[in-house]
Amino acid sequence: MFPAAGDDPEQDLALRDLPAFRAGEGHASGSHELRTTGPGDAGQLGDGDPGGCISTARTLRPEEGAMTTTLGLIGAGMIGTTVAHLAVAAGLDVVLSNTRGPDTLADLVTNLGEHAHAGTPADAARDGDLVVVAIPLNGYRLLPAAALAGKTVIDAMNYYPQRDGRIPELDANGLTSSQLVQQHLADSRVVKAFNSITYISLGNRARPAGEPDRSALPIAGDDTAAKAQVAALLDTLGYDAVDIGTLADSWRSEPNTPVYVQPYFAGEAPKGLDPEEEFRWHLTNHGVPVPADQIRKLTNTAVRGKAGGYLPGLETA
């Protein structure tokens, strides 16, 4: 299984084989008619609730979500690179950053073109109208809280104990990982997104608004305006957004839940493939659309279990 968005260590990857990155295959919609869902009359979902929240779809008007013209990215691994490609193709400027310094991103920035720039995490935080954090969760305390104050921050991270080490608050299901991030970024508005899809699916499934095979992604957050801003960004990048609740509800899109990763694949990779063969299988498997109604059903039927996922082939921290 390939890691979902936000689960990868920072590394340089050639993603030009993905359909979203081929010249002439657009995915930006330019429209902000978004189908999202919010918690219904059944009330707020509790930490141990197995589901049953009744959601009602609604359309967000363009003015509900502030327009993003510059996207900051903290983390330039698989998900950061994929989001950057989608954003540049949609006409946005991007500021990419990693822990190794701007010089290590020179080739990526050249590949992305004139709308891309490299900087430090503080630069990405300062310059981005919206900031995506796609780093291993164990680095969340290094995020520049002061520079991110007042910003909407998209948390694309997931908890993998074998990589991140044990985090007692998460192991006890006392908090979700996004609530932990929100505690560190106390003056920011954190929204969970991009964490339940692999970078391959993210690049393959982007479609203009109104296309019959357009997919959706779940989002969660405590601030309604911030969620609208994130939903508008997703629309620009080629996805509908399904609001699954607050950060306390964001476990519904975490590893080991029905919506996590698998729905976007068309079947499973054949048994016995080596890593390179499996990669090529996923790369050429364009997956299947996962519409908003399906996202809603999958997240509503989730049952909360033990926190944390597992990444095959990764050594224990």
Order of alpha helices (4+ residues) and beta strands (2+ residues): beta-beta-beta-alpha-beta-alpha-beta-alpha-beta-alpha-beta-alpha-alpha-alpha-beta-alpha-beta-alpha-beta-alpha-alpha
